């Protein structure tokens, strides 16, 4: 019998055709994603969705290749580069304009005044040493790098192209090649719809405001005035020989080889051959989630010689849409690895997950989840007791005070450095700190990169488990026994205000706290007496017994983050630890209510 109700096409059902006609490419992809990755979707519809995805991406690529409009959102550098939406902000022309602004500032008269933070003598040295150029697995990364190369080469700047690379590999490449700076096309852990432009000077760490400010100003002048861009032609770039010689104008290099070489030189406590041998001999299972990002294939390359039966890798191939999910390192995303680990008979095992550009990390075992609030202090303990490393401990303002306890116990001759949020503020302390880390899952140990490194963190966790013979769960319990219970929570609250208006509203509402003041928090019976108030980055209020809360505005969206931590000392009773858990919930509920008042 003939079907009286023939099924409409998926494109018509989802409104994709109309969205593509309107140039709303990301909206079209957002409609396709639930069908493409839905677990219960019948296979024919998934195939149709895949074809629609390819059409939408092709249309988006054509648009990004030819579009001439400036970014829809004013271009600016945040804590880790310029980020924006595909097509809306990021187009080939726009990344070329920003690169033109960068070249004009760094190679012009203004660049001479920036020689100190750049660690470069003059423009001639900058041209000679050149730029390390890379991209993550985001859409049109290679094309954007080619467009950037055309601008750099036109300004006489050598290009060292390392292709698909993680942020840690870019930092290592800077060190190994002696390049003057790097440009890395990545928005880190942001959703698929974003791209990013990360500029690091010669030290390999995030550029500070004294560098990014003038570049931002000049780039926006170029956008506003539709000023010309100096670039060689696509044909000229294509004809350049891919010469590995260091004197070549344009050369290509292997990022993982440079990273391995840098590890061998600079981190004697991270011996890769020994790590591989230990994994094979003790039969430790290593579970890796690449999250479809730039760490794809990197662990296999670093750990060549490992028994294949010991290495379990998720999401082996990169994908522009990241499987339809936000792939930032989180306890929720890490649970996929834990489900796999539950079926392993091995006693020792390690699970690790990185974000899109490999600078962030979360790890653990069957039950333990080691975010940086806990893993950072574990690294301090491990490097101190197993390798005799000495120095300070550095954390960002809104990071757990377990770092402070780790410094007092393991490095009593050092000091605790507390910085503003953003790794560019941590990087001056990295040379003298056993570990420098922030709660948003970034770290760098002593002697290593001035930027975050999630690959190094993962390798350190594997080495830690092997050398101590303790599981991730046992290490986590041991840390709590020695340092106490730190109960931390961070939440994002979205509202109508953003930017400076939101920051001012937070300051106006929370800025009245003073040391010695008593604060009544519903549900908490103990006295909440303010010990100190920090206003360097939002508002942080620390109470006399080690509990604290913080509130700070997002720099990129109409949202603020609440940070809360409570504490029970080592050896505390079950009742006291339970009170800390409950106290965290009460303190967070109160802070959220107050924040909502501030946000109107």
N, C-alpha and C positions, 0 to 999 in steps of 0.2 A: 504494500500500500504506500502511495506517495506521501511523503512527509508534508503535512499541511502547515507546519511551522518550521521552515528551514532555519538553521542556525545562522545568525549574522556573523560576519567576520569579526575576529578578535579586535582588529584595528578599529572597526566601527563601534564595537561594544565599549571599548576603553576610551574612545574619542581621540585616538592617537593621530589620525589623519588631520583633524582640525588643529590639534596642538602643533604638529609639525608645520602646517601652513602658517600658523601664527608665529613660528620661530621659537616656540616654547619647548625646546629640546629636552631640558631636564625634567619638566613636567611630564612629557611623554614617557621618559624613562621611568619616572616614579610610578606611572600607571602600569608599566610592563613588569616591573620587578616582582610584585606579589605573585603574578602568574608564573613568571620564569622560575622562581625559587620556592613556590608553595609546595609543601610536601604531599598534599593530596590532589594536586592538579593532574588531570589525565595527560598522558604523554603527547597526544596530538596538539593540545593547547600549549603545552610547553614548547613544542617545536615551532608553533606559530609565533609564540612570544619571542623566541630566539631570533626568528627572522625579522620581527619588528624591532628588536633591540639593535640588530645590525643596521637596519635602515635609519633608525634614530641616531646612532653613533656616526654613520656616514654623513648624515645631514649636519650634525653638530660639527664634524671635522671640516666640512666644506665651509661652514659659517665661520668657524674660528680661524680658518686660513685666509679668508678674504675680508673679514669685518674691519672697519676703520674707526669705530667709536671708541672713546676713552672708557676706562672702567666705570661701571654704573655706580660703584661705591668708591669713594675717594681713596686713592692708593696711599697706603701707609705701611710701614714695617711694624709688626708686633713683637712679642717676646721671642719669636723664632721665624722671622721673615715676613714677607708680604703674602697674604692668603686672600683668595677670592673665588668666585663661582666661574665654572667653565662657560665660556661664551659671553657671560655678563661682564666679567672683569678680565679673565684670562683669554687672550687671543694671541696669535703670533705677532701681530703688530704691537700689541701692548707690552709683551715681554721685551720686544726690541726697543721700544721707547724707554722702558725702565733701564735697560742695559745701556742705552745711549746716555741717560742721565747719570748712571753710575760711572761710565767712562769719562764724561765731562768733569765730574767732581774729582775723581781719584787721579786723573791724569792732568787736570788743569791746575791753576794757581791755588785753588782751595785745597787740593791734595797735599801740598807742601805743609800746610798747617796740621794735617792729619797724619803726618809721617809716624808719630809716636804710636798711636793706637793701631795703625796699619802695620807697624814693624817693617816699614819699607823706607829706604833712603830717599828715593825720588821716582819720578814717572818713568825714567829710563830703566831703572831696576824693576819696576812693576811690569813693564812691557816684556823685559827679558825673562823674568821668572814665570810670568804667565798665570793662567787661571785653570784650576781643576774644575771640570764641568761634568755634571752627572744629572740623572733623573731617577725617580722611583718608578713604580709600575702604573702610575696614573695615565689617564688618557692623553695622548699626543705629547708625551714626554720627549721622545726622540725628535719630533718635529720642532718643539720649542727649543731644544738644545741646538739644533741646526741653525735656527733663527738667531739665537744668542751668539753662536760662533761667528756668524756673518758680521755682527756688529763688533765683537771683540777683535776679530782679525782686521777689520777696516781701521781700527784704532791702533794697530800694531801690537796687540796683546797676544802672546802665544796661548794656544789652547791645548790642554791635556784632557782629552775626553775619555772618561772611564765608563760610559754607558750606564746601564742599570746598576745602581749602587745604593747602599745604605748610607745614612749620615755618618755612622762610625767609619765606614770605608773612605768617605770623602775626607774626613779629618786625618785619617792615617795617610791618605794620598798626599795631602798638603805637607805633612811632615816628611814623607819619604822623597817627594819630588822637589821640595823646596819652593813650591809655587807661591805666588804672592797672595792669592786669595782663591776662594772657591765660590761657585754658583751651583746650587743644588735645587732642581725642580721638584719640590715636594711640599705638601701641606701637612706632613706628619700623619696624625691619627684622624684628621677630619674626614667626613663622609666622602663618598665617591664624587659628588658634585663639585668638590673643591679642587683647586690646584694651588701650588705655592712656589715661592721664589726665595730661597734662603741664601743669604750672603754671609760668609765667614772670612775674616782676615787671616793673615799668615799663621796665627797661633792656633787655628783650627776650631776656635770657640765662636759662639754667636756674636755677631757684631753689636756693639753698644750704640746707644743713642747718638753719641758724638760723631759716629760714622753714618748711621742710617738717616739721621735728621737731614743733613745736606743733600743726600741722595734722594730722599723723599721729596724735598722741596723742589729740586731741579726736575725730577721726573714729572711732578704735577705741573710745573711750568711748561714742559714739553707737551703734556696732554692738553693743557688749557690753550696754548697757542698753536696747537697742531704743528709743532716745529719739526724740521726734517731729521731723519735718522741716517747716520753714515754707516753703510753696510756694503760688503762685497756681494756679488750676485750669487744666486743659487748654483749657477753653472760653474762659477769660479771655485766655490766651496767643493763641489763634486769632483773637480779636476785636481784638487790638492792631493799630493801623495800621502798615504797613511804611513808616514815615516816614523819608526820608533825612536829615531835619533833625538836626543834631548835638544838639539838645535833647531829642530823642525818647527815651522810656524804652527802646524797642527799635527798632533800625534795622539795615538790611542794607547791606553794602558789597562792592565788587568787589575781591577780593584781588590779582589780577594787576595791576590798575590802580594800586593802592597800592604794589605792589612796584616797578613801572616808575617811578613817581613818586619813590620813595625812591632808586633807582639813579641817577636823573638828578641828584638833590640831593647825594648823598654819595660817589659813586664816579666822579670825573671821568675816570679811566683806563679806564672801561668804558662806551664810547659805543655804544649800541645802533644808532642809524641808521648810524653808520660801519661797525659790524660787519656789518649787513645788506648794505650797499653792497659791502663787501669780499667777502663770500661770493658775491654775484651776479657781480661783475666778474671775480674770479679763478676762479670755477667750483668752489669748494670744496664737497665733499659733507659733510653733517652727518647722522650716524646717531644716533638717540635710542631708548633702551629705557626706557619708563616703568615697566616691571615691574608693570603694572596698578595703579600707585599714584597718589598725589595730584599728580604732575607731569603727568598726562594732560591734554593740551590747553594746557599752560602755555607750552611753548617756541613753539608755533605762535602763541600770543597775543603773546608777547614779540617774536617775530621777524616780525611782520607786514610784508609787502613782499618777503620772501625768495622767490626763484624756487622754485616747488613741486617742480621737478625736483631741487633741491639738498637737500631735506629728506626723510629716510627715517625713518619712525617705526614702532617695534614696539609691540605691545600697546596700541593706541590707546584701548580702552575699559576702564574699571575692572572688576574682577571680585573678588568676595569671597574666592574660593579661590586667587587669584593663580596660576592655571594649574596648580595642583597642586604648585608648587615653592616653596622658600624663595627669595625674590627679593632678598636682600641683595646689594649691590655686591661682586662677587668676580671673580677671573680666570676661574673656571669659567663663571659666568653671562655674563660679558662676551664669551665665545667665540662666542655666538650672533650678536652684532653683527659680530665679526671675520669670520665666514663670509660675511656679506652684503658687508662692505667689500672682501673679496677679489675680488669681481666688478666693482668700480667702476673705470672708466678714469681717474678724476680723480687727479692727482698729490697734491693736498692734500685731506685728509679728516680728520674727527674723529668718534670714537664716544664717546658718554657714556651712563652708566647711573646712575640714582638708586634709592634705596630707597623704601619705602612712603610716607614723609612728606617726601621730597625733601631731607633735611638731609645725607645721605651721598652720595658720588660715587666713581665709578671711570671712567677714560677712557683714550683711547689711539688707536691706528691699526691698520693691518693686522696688524702683529706686536707693537708695543709695548703693554704694559698698564701704565698709570700709576695705581697705588694711591697713597694719600696720603703714604706714606713717601718716594716719589720726586716726586710732583706738588707736594707742599708746598714743597720746596726749589726746584722749577722756578718756582713762583709768586714766590718770593723773588728769584730771578735775573731774571725777566721784569720785575717791578715796579721793581727797582733799576736795571736797565740800559736798559729801554725807556721808563720813566716817571719815573725819578729819585726814587722813594719812599725815604724814609730811616726807620730805626728799629731795633727789636730783632727777634729771631726767638723764637717761643714754641712749645714742643712739650710733650706729656705724657711722663711717665716712661718708658713702654714703647715710645716712638716711635723710629724709626731716628735714629742719630747723623749721618746725612747732613744733618740740620737744623743741627747744630753746625758742620759743614764749610761749609755755605751761609752761615751767619752770619759765620764767620771770613773767607771770601773776598769776599762781596758787601756785608756790612754790618760792617766792622771797627770802626767807631765805636759800634756798638750792642752789645747783650749777648744772650746765650742764656738764656732763661727756661725752666726745667724744672719742670713741675707734676705734681701727682698726676693719676691717670687720671679723666677726667670733664670735660666742657667747662665746667662751672661753675667749675673751678679755672683754666682758661685765660682766662676772660672778663675778669678785671681787667687783663690784659696786652694785650687787643686794640686799645685806643686808641693804644698806643705801638709796636705790632709790625707790621712789614711783612706778616707772615703768622703766624697762630696755627693750629696743626693737630695732629691726633692720628692714630695709625696706623690707627684704626678708621674712616678715610675721612671725617673731618669737618674743616672749616677755615673761617676767616673772615679776610679781609684787613683791613689798616688802614683805619679809617674806617667799617667796616661793622658787621654784626650782632654781638651778644654771644652768639649761638647759631650752630651749624653751618649752612652753606648750600651744598648740593650744586648748586643751580641757578647760583649765582654762580661756583662752581668750573668748571662746564661752560662757561659763557660766557667765562671767562678762558682756558680751554684753546683755544677757537675763536679768540679774539682773539690769543693767543700764536702760534698757527700762521699766522694771516693776516699779522700784523705782522712776524714774523721770516722768513716764507717757508720755514720748515723744517717737515718732517713731524714727527709725534709720535716716530717712531723716531729721527730726527736730533736732536731736542731731548733725548731720553733719553740718546743716546750722548754728546752734548756735555756734559751734566751729569756723566756718569761720567768723561769726560776731565778735567774741571776739578776734580772733588771726590774722585774715587776710586770704588772698587767696594765697595758696602755690600750684604752678602748677608743678608737678613732672613727669618725664618720665625716664624709664630705658630701654635700648635696648641692645641686644647682636649682635655683629658683628663677623662673622666667617672669618678667613683668613688662610694663609699658615703657619704663625709662631705660636709657642706655648711655654709654660713654660718660662724659663729664657730668651730665645731669644726674646720672645714677650714683657716680662716685661722690658728688656733693651731697646727695640725699642721705647716703650711708654715713658720711662724716657728720652731717647735721644731727642725725638721729642717735648715733652711737658714740659721738665724740665727747659726751659729757662725763664719761667714766674717769675717775681719778683714783690713785692709790689710797688704800685705807677705806674706801667706800664699801658698804655692805649692799649686796644685791639679793633680792628675794626672787627665787626661781620656783614656781609652783612644782610640787612633787619632791623637792630636795629639802631635807630638813637640816642638813649641816650648814654651818655659816659659810656664805660665799663672799669672802672679803677680797677685794681687788688688790693684787700685789703690784702689777705693773700694766701699763697700757702702751701699745706700740702702734703708731700711725704711719709707718713707712710705706705700707702697701695695704690700703683698706684700714680696718680696725682689728686689732687683736687684744683681747683682755685676758690676762693670766691671773688666776686666783691663787691664794696663798698655799693651798694644798696640792698644787700641780695640775688642777683642772683648768681648762681654758676654752675659749671660743674665738673664732675670727670670722669676719665678713669682708669680702672684697668684690668689687664690680668686675665683670668680664670686659676685656678690651675689644671684643669683636662681635658681641651680640647683646640684646636686651635682657641680661641675666646677671645674677650675682651668685656667689658661692658662699655657703656656710661651712665652716670647719669647727668641729667639736672634739675635744678629747678629755677623757676622765682617766683616773689612775688609782691603782691599788699597789702598795709596795711589795717587794719580795717577801714571801712567807705569809702573805695576808690570808685570812680565813676565807672559806667559801662564801660566807656572808658578806665580807667586805668586797670581794670580787664581784658578787652579784649586785651590790650597791653601786659599784662603778658602772656596770652594764646599764642598770636602771637610770643612774644619774646621767649617762650619756644621752639617753632618750629624752629625759626631761629637759636637759640643757638645750638639746637640739630643737625640741618643740617650742621652747621659750624663745630661742634666737630666731627661729623661723617666723614666729608671730610678730616679733619686733621688726624683722626685716620687711615683712609684708606691710607693716605700718609705714616704714620708711619709703617703700616703693609706691605707696599710694594705692 
